[in-house]
């Protein structure tokens, strides 16, 4: 009998995803292991492989469809000897639940073609044709709304449900004489007008941005943050970095951030009381320093992890970060490469930001915000000298790490940053 192709759960936190692209079409043969589709999860766009051999009999969810629930039927795979005639009985044999008229009409509204058919059009009192979906016309009739007064936001200006439901008496209030005399800008292309008459372009939020926003909001609302800032002199770090890069002869190139990741990991190893996370049952203290590194991508913020960073050299850390950051921007990271971690580093120094506070990445208890290095005068043994200094701000979950522990961790971190040779032994 035909085989169900279901929306897969590609990460432990995934409940829905976007079907970004089909790599196979109806009638195409597939073998187990073939990439058949791309699914946009809460963190990345990932490839989905076929688990059986067969022919794609019918695609039930079109590419570009958003918020497809996990385990929802997205396609039917035909086995050897089966044909299109086997699809309908197979689908009809599934659960048959009475449909909701409104939801069906809404679904039609979302999938309506750009060129409207005649039944969807009516005429205004002036004789101009008005395009509206059946659901929108029904709601307008129930509410006594004149569709000629409603602006459509659907394809080709078609009036849809949201336009009618969002229509208020303010929408039809006549403009004042001064406003009427002023030229009013008109939206073009994909632009729209909000309730205040402001023109905008809607940029859809992908799953990465939605989930990141949800988790950051939960973190800020539920985790008791406090912040500690320390200033580190990085002249010796800069000299050490320059010497190592010169000796590498272009084979590799270390960044300041590589040193900070290594220093953060070594400090956690030396002072494990900060390498923890909070649960209601216990504070979990971790054996290894798994450092999450904040990376900005076109799809949103993601934090690939350098695992057991305290055991790795600067060159290895640098290579890992470059590799994972590149794949993160392409949406090619595996879930285990960005889920977890014990401590985060967010560096905005390359943008000239001198100091900032970062939001904790649950379930971690700490995140280090690193600013730009800048030169300034300082006093050393009674002499005024010029040095390069960098501010590091630790955001701390007060449930797992108290003020004294956070302060002592920063002291250990400062020693590693200001004496980078200690990280090489």
C-alpha positions in Angstrom: 0.0 0.0 0.0 1.1 3.6 -0.4 3.6 5.0 2.2 2.9 8.2 4.2 5.6 10.9 4.1 5.2 12.9 7.3 6.6 16.2 8.4 9.6 15.1 10.4 10.8 16.4 13.8 14.3 17.4 13.1 15.1 18.7 16.6 13.9 17.9 20.1 12.2 21.4 20.3 10.5 21.3 16.9 6.7 21.3 16.9 6.2 22.8 13.4 8.3 23.9 10.5 8.2 25.5 7.0 8.4 23.3 4.0 11.0 25.4 2.2 11.5 23.3 -1.0 10.7 20.1 -2.8 13.7 18.4 -4.5 11.5 15.8 -6.0 8.2 16.2 -7.9 5.2 14.1 -8.4 6.1 11.1 -10.6 9.8 11.1 -9.6 11.4 7.9 -8.5 13.3 8.0 -5.2 15.5 5.5 -3.3 16.2 5.4 0.4 18.6 8.2 1.2 17.6 10.5 -1.6 17.1 14.1 -0.5 13.4 14.9 -1.2 12.8 18.2 0.5 14.2 21.0 2.6 12.6 21.8 6.0 13.1 25.1 7.8 13.3 24.3 11.5 13.5 26.6 14.5 17.3 26.9 13.9 18.2 26.0 10.4 17.2 24.8 7.0 17.8 21.0 6.8 17.5 18.4 4.2 15.0 15.5 4.5 15.9 12.1 3.1 13.6 9.4 1.8 13.4 6.3 4.1 11.8 4.0 1.5 12.1 3.4 -2.3 9.2 4.3 -4.5 7.6 7.0 -6.6 6.3 10.4 -5.4 2.6 9.8 -6.0 1.2 13.0 -4.6 2.5 16.1 -2.9 0.0 17.3 -0.3 1.9 20.3 1.1 3.3 22.8 -1.4 6.8 24.2 -1.0 6.8 27.5 0.7 4.0 26.4 3.1 4.7 27.7 6.7 3.9 26.3 10.1 3.4 22.7 9.0 2.8 20.6 12.2 5.2 17.7 13.0 3.8 14.4 11.7 1.4 16.1 9.3 1.0 14.2 6.0 3.0 16.1 3.4 3.2 13.5 0.5 2.4 10.0 -0.6 5.0 7.5 -1.8 3.8 4.7 -4.2 5.5 1.3 -4.0 6.2 -0.9 -6.9 3.1 -1.9 -8.8 1.0 0.9 -7.4 -0.3 3.9 -9.4 -2.3 7.1 -9.1 -5.6 5.2 -8.7 -4.4 3.9 -5.3 -3.9 7.3 -3.8 -7.5 8.5 -3.3 -8.7 5.3 -1.5 -5.5 5.5 0.7 -6.2 9.1 1.6 -10.0 8.5 2.1 -9.2 5.6 4.5 -7.6 8.0 6.9 -9.4 9.9 9.8 -12.5 11.6 8.5 -13.4 14.5 10.7 -16.2 17.0 10.0 -14.6 20.1 8.6 -15.2 23.7 9.8 -16.7 25.8 7.1 -14.9 29.0 8.1 -11.5 27.3 8.3 -12.0 25.7 4.9 -12.9 29.1 3.4 -9.9 30.6 5.1 -7.7 28.0 3.6 -9.1 28.7 0.1 -8.5 32.4 0.8 -4.8 31.7 1.5 -4.3 29.6 -1.6 -6.3 31.8 -4.0 -4.6 32.4 -7.3 -3.4 35.9 -8.2 -5.8 36.3 -11.1 -9.3 36.4 -9.6 -12.3 34.6 -11.1 -15.6 36.4 -11.8 -17.6 35.0 -8.9 -15.2 36.6 -6.5 -16.0 40.1 -7.9 -18.9 42.4 -7.2 -19.5 46.0 -8.3 -19.4 49.2 -6.2 -22.0 51.9 -6.6 -19.7 53.7 -9.0 -19.6 50.6 -11.2 -16.0 49.6 -10.4 -15.4 45.9 -9.9 -14.6 44.8 -6.3 -12.6 41.6 -5.8 -13.2 39.8 -2.5 -13.0 36.3 -1.3 -16.3 34.5 -0.5 -15.4 34.5 3.2 -14.7 38.2 3.2 -18.0 38.9 1.4 -19.9 36.8 3.9 -18.3 38.6 6.9 -18.9 42.0 5.3 -22.6 41.1 4.8 -23.0 40.0 8.4 -21.4 43.2 9.7 -23.1 45.5 7.2 -19.7 46.7 5.8 -19.6 48.3 2.3 -16.8 46.5 0.5 -16.2 49.5 -1.7 -14.8 51.3 1.4 -12.4 48.4 2.3 -8.8 48.3 1.0 -7.7 44.8 -0.1 -4.3 43.3 0.8 -4.7 40.0 -1.0 -3.3 39.2 -4.5 -4.1 42.0 -7.0 -5.8 44.0 -4.3 -8.3 41.3 -3.4 -10.2 41.8 -0.1 -9.6 39.0 2.3 -10.9 38.1 5.7 -8.3 40.1 7.6 -9.2 43.2 5.7 -12.9 43.0 6.7 -12.2 42.1 10.3 -9.7 44.9 10.6 -12.1 47.5 9.1 -13.3 50.1 11.6 -15.3 53.3 11.4 -12.0 55.2 11.6 -11.1 53.7 8.2 -14.0 55.5 6.6 -13.7 58.8 8.4 -13.3 61.6 5.8 -9.9 63.3 5.7 -9.6 66.9 7.0 -9.3 69.6 4.4 -5.6 70.1 5.1 -4.9 66.4 4.8 -7.0 66.2 1.7 -5.0 69.0 0.0 -1.6 67.4 0.8 -0.3 64.8 -1.7 -0.6 61.3 -0.2 2.2 58.8 -0.9 0.9 55.6 -2.4 2.3 52.1 -1.8 4.1 50.4 -4.7 4.9 46.8 -5.3 4.8 44.7 -2.1 4.4 47.8 0.1 1.3 48.2 2.4 -0.2 50.9 4.5 -0.8 50.5 8.2 -3.7 51.9 10.3 -1.8 55.2 10.7 -1.3 55.7 7.0 2.4 54.8 7.1 3.8 52.8 4.2 5.8 49.7 5.0 7.1 46.5 3.6 6.4 43.3 5.5 9.4 41.0 6.0 8.2 37.6 7.1 9.7 36.1 10.2 11.3 32.7 9.6 11.2 30.0 12.3 14.7 30.9 13.5 13.7 34.4 14.3 10.4 33.4 15.8 12.0 30.8 18.2 14.9 33.1 19.0 12.5 35.9 19.9 10.3 33.6 22.0 13.3 32.2 24.0 14.9 35.5 24.5 11.7 37.0 25.8 11.2 34.0 28.1 14.8 34.4 29.3 14.5 38.1 30.1 11.1 37.6 31.8 11.9 34.4 33.8 15.6 34.4 34.5 16.8 36.9 37.2 19.7 38.6 35.3 22.4 40.6 36.9 25.5 42.1 35.2 29.2 42.3 36.1 31.7 44.3 34.0 35.5 44.0 34.1 38.2 45.7 32.1 41.1 43.7 30.6 44.3 45.0 29.2 44.9 43.2 25.9 48.3 44.5 24.7 50.0 41.2 25.5 47.2 39.3 23.9 47.6 41.4 20.7 51.4 40.8 20.7 50.9 37.1 21.1 48.3 36.9 18.4 50.6 38.8 16.0 53.6 36.5 16.7 51.5 33.4 16.2 49.9 34.7 13.0 53.3 35.8 11.6 54.7 32.3 12.3 51.8 30.7 10.6 52.8 32.2 7.2 49.2 32.4 6.1 48.4 28.8 7.0 45.8 30.0 9.5 44.9 33.2 11.2 43.8 33.6 14.8 41.3 36.3 15.9 40.9 38.0 19.2 37.7 36.1 19.6 39.5 32.8 19.4 41.6 33.9 22.4 38.5 35.0 24.3 36.8 31.6 23.6 39.8 29.8 24.9 40.2 32.1 27.9 36.5 31.6 28.8 36.8 27.8 28.6 40.0 27.7 30.6 38.5 30.0 33.3 35.5 27.7 33.6 37.8 24.7 34.0 39.8 26.5 36.6 36.7 27.9 38.4 33.9 25.3 37.7 31.4 27.0 40.0 30.5 29.2 37.1 30.1 26.3 34.6 26.6 25.5 35.7 22.9 25.7 34.9 19.8 25.9 37.0 17.0 23.3 37.4 14.4 23.2 40.2 15.9 20.0 41.5 19.6 20.8 41.4 22.3 23.1 40.0 24.1 21.1 37.3 27.8 21.6 37.2 29.4 20.5 34.0 32.7 18.7 33.4 33.6 20.3 30.1 33.5 23.9 28.9 31.2 23.8 25.9 31.3 27.4 24.5 28.4 28.7 22.4 29.6 31.4 20.0 27.0 33.9 18.9 26.9 34.1 15.1 24.7 36.5 13.1 23.2 34.9 9.9 20.8 36.1 7.3 18.1 34.0 9.0 18.8 35.2 12.5 21.1 34.6 15.5 22.5 31.1 16.0 25.1 29.8 18.5 27.3 27.0 17.2 29.2 25.2 20.0 32.9 24.6 20.5 32.7 21.5 22.6 35.3 20.8 25.4 37.0 24.0 24.3 39.4 23.8 27.3 41.0 20.7 25.7 41.6 22.4 22.4 44.4 24.7 21.1 43.8 28.1 19.6 44.3 26.9 16.1 41.7 24.1 16.5 39.2 26.5 18.0 39.8 29.0 15.2 39.2 26.4 12.6 36.0 25.0 14.2 34.5 28.5 14.7 35.2 29.5 11.0 33.8 26.2 9.8 30.6 26.3 11.9 30.0 30.0 11.4 30.2 29.4 7.6 27.8 26.5 7.7 25.5 28.4 10.1 25.1 31.2 7.6 24.2 28.5 4.9 21.7 26.8 7.3 23.8 23.6 7.2 24.5 23.1 11.0 23.4 19.8 12.6 21.1 20.1 15.7 23.8 18.8 17.9 26.2 21.5 16.8 24.0 24.3 18.1 21.8 22.8 20.9 23.2 22.7 24.4 26.4 24.4 25.5 27.4 25.5 29.0 28.5 29.1 28.5 28.0 31.7 25.7 30.3 34.3 24.2 28.9 37.3 22.2 31.5 39.6 20.7 30.4 43.0 19.1 33.9 44.5 19.3 34.3 44.2 15.5 31.4 46.7 15.2 33.0 49.3 17.5 30.7 48.5 20.4 32.7 49.2 23.6 30.3 47.8 26.1 26.9 46.0 26.2 24.8 43.6 28.2 23.7 40.3 26.6 20.6 38.2 27.3 21.3 34.7 28.8 20.8 31.8 26.5 18.8 29.2 28.6 19.4 26.7 30.1 22.9 28.3 30.5 23.6 30.5 33.5 26.1 32.9 32.0 26.9 34.8 28.7 30.0 37.0 28.2 29.5 40.2 26.2 32.8 41.4 24.7 33.4 44.9 23.6 36.0 46.6 21.3 39.5 47.2 22.4 40.5 50.9 22.7 43.7 52.7 23.7 43.7 55.0 26.7 46.2 56.3 29.3 46.7 54.5 32.6 49.1 54.7 35.5 51.7 52.0 36.1 54.1 52.4 39.1 53.5 56.2 39.1 54.1 56.5 35.3 51.4 57.4 32.7 51.4 54.9 29.9 49.1 54.1 26.9 47.5 50.7 26.8 44.7 48.9 25.0 41.8 47.9 27.1 38.7 45.8 26.5 35.5 45.6 28.6 33.8 42.2 29.2 30.3 42.1 30.8 29.1 38.9 32.3 25.3 38.4 32.3 24.5 35.9 35.2 21.5 33.8 36.2 21.3 34.7 39.9 19.6 31.4 40.7 22.7 29.4 39.8 25.5 31.9 40.1 25.6 34.5 42.8 27.5 37.8 42.7 30.7 36.5 44.4 31.0 33.5 42.1 30.5 35.7 39.0 33.1 38.2 40.3 35.6 35.5 41.0 35.1 33.9 37.6 35.8 37.3 35.9 39.0 37.6 37.9 40.2 34.2 36.6 39.1 35.2 33.1 41.1 38.4 33.3 44.3 36.6 34.3 44.0 34.4 31.2 43.2 37.3 28.8 46.1 39.4 30.2 48.5 36.5 30.3 47.7 34.6 27.1 50.8 32.4 27.4 49.1 30.7 30.3 46.5 29.3 27.8 49.2 27.7 25.8 50.4 25.3 28.5 
